[in-house]
Amino acid sequence: MGQPTLGIIIGNRGFFPTELCEEGRAKILKVFEEEGIKPIVLSEEDSPFGTTEDFAAARKCADLFRANRDDIIGVVVTLPNFGEEGPIASALRWAELNVPVLIQATPDNVNFMTIKHRRDSFCGKMSTCNNLKQFGIKYSLTTLHTVDPESESFRKDLRNFVATCRVVKGLKHARLGMIGARPAAFNTVRFSEKLFERAGISVDTIDLSEVFGRIERLKNDDPALVAKLDTMKAYLNIKGVPSEALVKMAKFGTVVDQWMEAEGLIASAVQCWTAIEEYYGVVPCTMMSMMSNNLMPSACETDIAGVVGMSAMVFASGKPSALADWNNNYGDDPNKGVLFHCSNLPKDFFAETPNMDYQEIIAGTVGKNNTYGTVVGRVKAAPFTYTRVSTDDFEGKIKVYLGEGTLTKDPLQTFGGYGVFEIPNLQGLLHYICENGFEHHIAVNISQVADAVSEALGKYLGWDVYHHKA
């Protein structure tokens, strides 16, 4: 996902010992280097130790940030002492970055509380936050009110903050592709294109007839098609799958790849139930799995809202997301259930290389030979994050619920892509889903990024977020 770039504002109140700022600058730059983050910060020639201690330094800081606005995804305000809240807030206002901001305050040492050593960052952080609130600038806090920048606690906060920044930047100007029309039997995936557009997320569309038309024009020796077929054969176990079905899948994938590249799309949602099977003769699951595994999420049944949730977690974690169903209870355990899809789950979700097979659910309707291409196997046991994005036309809001759980090793024999999950207070979550009319689809990611995604979607994008916890 590339090296992240963050701006740094070093706060300073002049009558505090200057060596605190010298030490603070060295520490925060050391942490940035060790965490693989590129810093944009005033030099020691711009102001004492590159601090923002007055309005002249604030203007320099704002100019520096504006010059790097295409790269900066967030700003860290570090307070080695009390800091001057006015210049800090003004620098952020004048820079006009509109990115997440993290406030860090360095703790005092109780053994060094004389005028030569005392920081008062504990108090200064409150003043800085008060000013940012007055200025209308959104900001994030560290887990601990004061925290050493070299501590593991701050490093964890910093990693979460980077994840939040990536979600905000990634979704603000995202372009998504909708391939085909919403299946008639899936009213549940209706969404408001206008609400997403207002949030900065655009949806481009292409009809299945146009996809099929482009496939007809695609020559069998086209280099892109040959490469796609080779990649697909190496991606899954394909034993027993007819060669003509493999070629059809590769053609579909090639056309979709070319369309998405031409339109600058980062993710897709595909109509599959059951037009592609009836009129083209395969399921698109493998192609969608491959895209998701390459961090270009692809959702079933034209579930654009679902792929927004998938994309948010990809930005946060740098790992593939999948779209699945909250599908079954697991015995009598109130906190366990079965996660399932036909499936198009990414390869990285499985402990072993999954098999390509046919879609058992609709094979009886359209014929087995028209349903090859599903990705079949059990997902690996691991912690995971789940996110559901939905648009509420009646209230004019984008709503979200999210949380974390565990994919378990509990025994289960079934078909498709599946696994057993455990979520604390699952019954409470299910009540929330049903009471609020959320969809049955859920985006999942094998990572723990719920805090980062919640902060991004709720605080910075202004969506209505419910973070489910025990």
C-alpha positions in Angstrom: 0.0 0.0 0.0 3.0 2.3 0.0 4.8 4.2 2.7 2.4 6.5 4.6 3.2 10.2 4.9 2.2 12.1 8.0 2.6 15.7 9.0 4.1 16.5 12.4 3.4 19.6 14.5 5.7 19.9 17.5 4.1 22.1 20.1 6.1 24.4 22.3 5.4 27.1 24.9 8.5 29.2 25.0 9.1 29.6 28.7 9.4 25.8 29.1 12.9 24.2 28.9 13.9 24.1 25.2 15.7 20.8 25.6 12.3 19.1 26.0 11.5 20.0 22.4 14.9 18.9 21.2 14.4 15.6 22.9 10.7 15.3 21.7 11.6 16.0 18.1 14.3 13.3 18.2 12.0 10.8 19.7 9.0 11.3 17.4 11.3 11.2 14.3 12.9 8.0 15.5 9.6 6.3 16.0 8.4 7.4 12.6 11.5 5.9 11.0 11.1 2.7 12.9 7.4 2.5 11.9 8.1 3.2 8.3 6.3 6.5 8.2 7.6 9.5 6.1 7.5 12.7 8.2 6.7 16.2 7.0 7.9 18.6 9.7 9.4 22.1 10.0 13.2 22.0 10.0 15.3 23.3 12.8 16.2 26.2 10.6 12.5 27.2 10.2 12.0 27.6 14.0 13.6 26.4 17.2 13.8 22.6 16.9 11.1 22.8 14.2 8.4 23.7 16.7 5.2 25.6 16.1 5.5 28.0 19.0 4.1 31.2 17.4 2.0 32.3 14.5 5.0 32.9 12.3 6.0 29.3 12.7 2.3 28.2 12.2 2.3 30.0 8.8 5.5 28.2 7.8 4.0 24.9 8.9 0.8 25.5 7.0 2.8 26.4 3.9 4.9 23.2 4.2 1.8 21.0 4.6 0.1 22.6 1.6 3.1 22.0 -0.5 2.8 18.3 0.4 -1.0 18.0 0.6 -1.2 15.3 -2.1 1.0 13.0 0.1 0.0 13.8 3.7 -2.8 11.5 4.9 -2.8 12.7 8.5 -1.1 14.9 11.1 0.4 14.1 14.5 0.5 16.9 17.0 3.2 16.0 19.6 3.4 18.0 22.8 6.8 17.6 24.6 5.6 20.4 26.8 2.4 22.4 27.3 2.4 23.7 23.7 0.9 26.9 22.2 -2.6 25.9 21.3 -3.4 28.9 19.1 -0.6 28.4 16.6 -1.2 24.6 16.5 -4.9 25.1 15.6 -4.1 27.9 13.2 -1.4 25.8 11.4 -4.0 23.1 10.8 -6.7 25.5 9.7 -4.4 27.4 7.3 -3.0 24.1 5.8 -6.6 23.1 4.8 -5.6 19.5 4.6 -8.9 18.1 6.0 -7.2 14.9 7.2 -7.3 13.1 10.5 -5.2 14.5 13.4 -3.7 12.6 16.4 -2.9 14.4 19.6 0.0 13.0 21.7 1.3 14.4 25.0 4.5 13.3 26.6 4.2 12.4 30.3 6.1 14.1 33.2 8.6 12.2 35.3 7.5 12.5 39.0 11.2 12.6 39.9 11.9 15.6 37.8 9.1 18.2 38.5 11.2 21.3 38.9 11.0 24.3 36.6 13.9 22.9 34.6 12.2 19.7 33.7 8.4 19.9 34.1 6.4 19.5 30.9 2.7 20.2 31.8 1.7 18.3 28.6 -1.0 16.7 30.6 -2.7 20.1 30.9 -1.6 21.4 27.5 -3.3 18.5 25.7 -6.7 19.7 27.0 -6.0 23.2 25.8 -5.0 22.0 22.4 -8.1 19.9 22.1 -10.3 22.7 23.3 -8.9 25.0 20.5 -9.3 22.3 17.8 -12.9 21.9 18.9 -13.4 25.6 18.6 -11.8 25.7 15.2 -14.0 22.8 14.0 -11.0 20.5 13.4 -11.6 16.8 14.0 -9.0 14.9 16.0 -8.2 11.5 17.5 -6.7 10.8 21.0 -4.2 8.3 22.2 -5.3 5.5 24.5 -3.5 7.0 27.4 -3.9 10.7 28.1 -0.1 11.1 28.3 2.2 8.6 26.6 5.8 8.3 25.8 6.2 8.4 22.0 8.7 5.5 22.1 6.3 3.2 24.1 4.4 0.3 22.6 1.2 1.9 23.6 1.8 4.9 21.4 3.2 2.8 18.6 -0.1 0.9 18.6 -2.0 4.1 18.6 0.1 5.4 15.7 -0.5 2.2 13.7 -4.3 2.5 14.3 -4.1 6.1 13.3 -2.3 5.4 10.1 -5.0 2.8 9.3 -7.8 5.4 10.0 -6.0 7.9 7.7 -5.8 5.3 4.9 -9.5 4.5 5.2 -10.4 8.2 5.1 -8.2 8.9 2.1 -9.1 5.8 0.3 -12.9 6.3 0.5 -13.0 10.0 -0.1 -12.5 9.8 -3.8 -13.2 6.1 -4.4 -14.7 4.9 -7.7 -16.6 1.6 -7.6 -17.9 -0.5 -10.5 -21.3 -2.1 -10.7 -21.5 -4.9 -13.2 -25.0 -5.7 -14.2 -28.4 -4.8 -12.6 -29.5 -5.7 -9.1 -31.0 -9.2 -9.1 -34.7 -9.1 -8.7 -34.7 -11.4 -5.7 -32.3 -9.2 -3.8 -34.1 -6.1 -2.7 -31.9 -6.2 0.3 -28.9 -4.8 -1.7 -30.7 -1.6 -2.7 -28.6 1.4 -2.0 -28.5 5.2 -2.5 -26.0 6.2 -5.2 -26.6 9.8 -4.3 -25.7 9.4 -0.6 -22.5 7.7 -1.6 -21.7 10.4 -4.2 -22.2 13.1 -1.5 -19.7 11.1 0.6 -17.2 11.2 -2.2 -17.8 7.7 -3.5 -18.7 7.4 -7.2 -20.4 4.4 -8.8 -19.8 3.6 -12.5 -22.0 1.0 -14.2 -21.8 -1.4 -17.1 -24.5 -3.7 -18.3 -24.0 -7.4 -18.6 -24.9 -7.3 -22.3 -22.0 -4.9 -22.9 -19.7 -7.3 -21.0 -20.9 -10.2 -23.1 -20.4 -8.2 -26.2 -16.8 -7.3 -25.4 -16.2 -11.0 -24.6 -17.4 -12.0 -28.1 -14.9 -9.6 -29.6 -12.0 -11.0 -27.5 -9.7 -13.2 -29.5 -8.6 -16.5 -28.0 -4.9 -15.6 -28.5 -5.2 -12.2 -26.9 -2.2 -11.9 -24.6 -4.3 -10.5 -21.7 -6.6 -13.5 -21.9 -3.8 -16.0 -22.1 -2.1 -14.4 -19.0 -5.4 -14.4 -17.1 -6.1 -18.1 -17.9 -2.6 -19.0 -16.7 -3.0 -17.0 -13.5 -6.4 -18.6 -12.8 -5.1 -22.1 -13.3 -2.3 -21.4 -10.7 -4.7 -19.8 -8.3 -6.9 -22.8 -7.3 -7.1 -26.5 -7.6 -9.0 -26.9 -10.9 -9.2 -30.7 -11.2 -12.4 -31.8 -12.8 -13.4 -28.4 -14.2 -14.1 -28.4 -17.9 -11.6 -26.4 -20.0 -14.3 -24.5 -21.8 -15.6 -23.2 -18.4 -12.1 -22.1 -17.5 -11.8 -20.1 -20.8 -15.2 -18.5 -20.2 -14.1 -17.4 -16.7 -10.8 -16.0 -18.0 -12.6 -14.0 -20.7 -15.0 -12.6 -18.2 -12.2 -11.6 -15.9 -10.1 -10.1 -18.8 -13.0 -7.8 -19.9 -13.8 -6.8 -16.3 -10.1 -6.0 -15.6 -9.8 -3.9 -18.8 -13.0 -2.0 -18.0 -12.0 -1.3 -14.4 -8.5 -0.1 -15.4 -10.0 2.2 -18.1 -12.5 3.7 -15.6 -10.1 4.0 -12.7 -12.2 1.7 -10.4 -10.9 0.2 -7.2 -13.6 -2.3 -6.4 -16.7 -4.0 -8.0 -20.0 -5.6 -7.3 -21.3 -8.1 -9.8 -24.8 -9.4 -10.8 -24.5 -13.1 -10.8 -27.8 -14.6 -9.6 -28.6 -16.0 -12.2 -28.1 -14.1 -15.4 -24.4 -14.9 -15.9 -25.1 -18.6 -15.4 -28.1 -18.8 -17.6 -26.8 -16.7 -20.5 -23.0 -17.1 -20.3 -22.6 -20.5 -18.6 -20.2 -20.0 -15.6 -20.3 -18.3 -12.2 -17.9 -15.3 -11.8 -16.8 -16.3 -8.3 -13.2 -17.2 -9.1 -12.6 -14.0 -11.0 -14.1 -12.0 -8.1 -12.0 -14.0 -5.6 -8.9 -13.2 -7.5 -9.7 -9.5 -7.6 -10.4 -9.5 -3.8 -7.2 -11.3 -3.1 -5.4 -8.6 -5.0 -6.9 -6.0 -2.7 -9.5 -4.9 -5.3 -12.7 -6.1 -3.4 -15.5 -7.6 -5.4 -19.0 -8.3 -4.0 -21.9 -10.5 -5.0 -25.4 -9.5 -6.1 -24.3 -5.9 -7.0 -23.9 -5.1 -3.3 -22.2 -1.8 -3.6 -22.8 -0.9 0.0 -21.2 -4.2 0.9 -18.1 -3.5 -1.2 -17.7 -0.1 0.5 -17.3 -2.0 3.8 -14.9 -4.4 2.2 -12.8 -1.6 0.9 -12.7 0.2 4.2 -11.1 -2.8 5.8 -8.7 -3.3 3.0 -7.4 0.2 3.4 -7.1 -0.3 7.2 -5.4 -3.7 7.1 -3.7 -4.1 3.8 -5.3 -7.5 3.6 -8.1 -8.9 1.5 -11.8 -8.6 2.4 -14.6 -10.9 1.6 -18.4 -10.6 1.5 -20.3 -13.4 3.1 -23.7 -14.2 4.7 -24.5 -14.4 8.4 -26.0 -17.7 7.5 -26.7 -20.3 10.2 -26.8 -20.9 13.9 -24.2 -23.2 15.3 -26.0 -25.7 17.5 -27.2 -24.1 20.7 -24.3 -21.8 21.3 -25.7 -18.3 21.4 -22.4 -16.6 20.5 -21.5 -18.8 17.6 -22.8 -19.0 14.0 -21.9 -20.1 10.5 -20.4 -17.8 8.0 -21.1 -18.9 4.4 -21.0 -17.9 0.7 -21.2 -19.9 -2.5 -18.3 -18.7 -2.7 -16.0 -16.0 -4.1 -13.9 -15.7 -0.9 -10.3 -14.7 -1.4 -7.7 -17.4 -1.5 -5.9 -15.9 1.5 -9.0 -16.7 3.7 -8.3 -20.4 3.5 -5.8 -22.5 5.4 -5.2 -24.6 2.4 -5.5 -23.9 -1.3 -9.3 -24.1 -2.0 -10.9 -26.0 -4.9 -12.8 -24.7 -7.8 -16.2 -26.4 -8.2 -19.7 -25.8 -9.3 -22.4 -23.8 -7.5 -24.6 -26.4 -5.8 -27.5 -24.1 -4.9 -28.4 -23.0 -8.4 -27.1 -26.0 -10.4 -30.5 -27.6 -10.1 -32.1 -24.6 -11.8 -29.6 -23.7 -14.6 -27.6 -27.0 -14.8 -24.3 -28.1 -13.2 -22.3 -27.4 -16.4 -23.4 -23.7 -16.2 -22.2 -23.1 -12.7 -18.5 -23.9 -12.5 -16.2 -21.4 -10.9 -17.0 -21.3 -7.2 -14.2 -21.3 -4.6 -14.8 -24.1 -2.1 -13.2 -24.7 1.2 -13.1 -23.9 4.9 -11.8 -20.6 6.1 -8.9 -20.6 8.5 -9.3 -20.0 12.2 -8.2 -16.5 13.1 -9.5 -13.2 14.6 -11.5 -11.1 12.1 -13.2 -7.8 11.8 -16.7 -7.4 10.3 -18.3 -4.3 8.8 -21.7 -3.6 7.2 -22.3 -0.3 5.4 -25.9 0.6 4.5 -27.6 3.7 3.1 -30.8 4.9 4.8 -32.8 7.0 2.2 -35.5 7.8 4.7 -33.1 9.5 7.1 -30.5 10.6 4.4 -27.7 8.8 6.3 -25.0 6.2 5.7 -25.2 3.8 8.6 -22.6 1.2 9.7 -22.2 -1.5 12.3 -18.9 -3.2 12.9 -17.0 -5.2 15.4 -14.5 -8.1 15.9 -14.8 -11.8 16.4 -13.0 -15.1 15.9 -13.2 -17.7 13.2 -13.0 -21.0 15.1 -12.0 -24.6 14.5 -15.4 -26.0 15.6 -16.3 -29.0 13.4 -18.5 -28.4 10.4 -19.2 -30.2 7.1 -21.0 -28.3 4.4 -20.4 -26.9 0.9 -19.2 -23.5 -0.6 -16.9 -21.3 1.4 -17.6 -21.5 5.1 -16.5 -21.3 8.7 -17.7 -21.1 12.2 -17.5 -17.7 13.9 -17.8 -16.6 17.5 -18.8 -13.0 18.6 -19.3 -11.8 22.1 -23.0 -11.1 22.7 -23.9 -12.3 19.3 -27.6 -12.3 20.2 -27.4 -8.6 20.9 -25.7 -8.0 17.6 -28.4 -10.0 15.7 -31.1 -8.0 17.5 -29.4 -4.8 16.4 -29.2 -6.0 12.8 -32.8 -7.0 12.6 -34.2 -4.0 14.6 -32.4 -1.6 12.3 -33.1 -3.5 9.0 -29.5 -4.1 8.0 -28.7 -6.5 5.1 -27.8 -10.2 5.5 -24.4 -9.7 3.8 -21.4 -8.9 5.9 -17.9 -7.8 4.9 -15.2 -9.6 6.8 -11.4 -9.2 7.0 -8.9 -11.4 8.8 -7.4 -8.7 10.9 -8.4 -6.6 13.9 -9.1 -3.1 12.6 -12.5 -2.3 14.0 -11.3 0.7 16.1 -9.5 2.2 13.1 -12.4 1.7 10.7 -14.9 3.0 13.3 -12.9 6.2 13.9 -12.6 6.8 10.1 -16.2 6.2 9.2 -17.8 7.8 12.3 -15.6 10.7 13.3 -14.0 11.7 10.0 -16.6 10.8 7.4 -19.5 11.5 9.6 -21.4 8.3 9.1 -23.7 6.8 11.8 -21.6 4.0 13.3 -22.5 1.3 15.9 -19.4 -0.4 17.2 -20.5 -3.7 18.7 -18.6 -4.9 21.8 -19.2 -7.4 24.6 
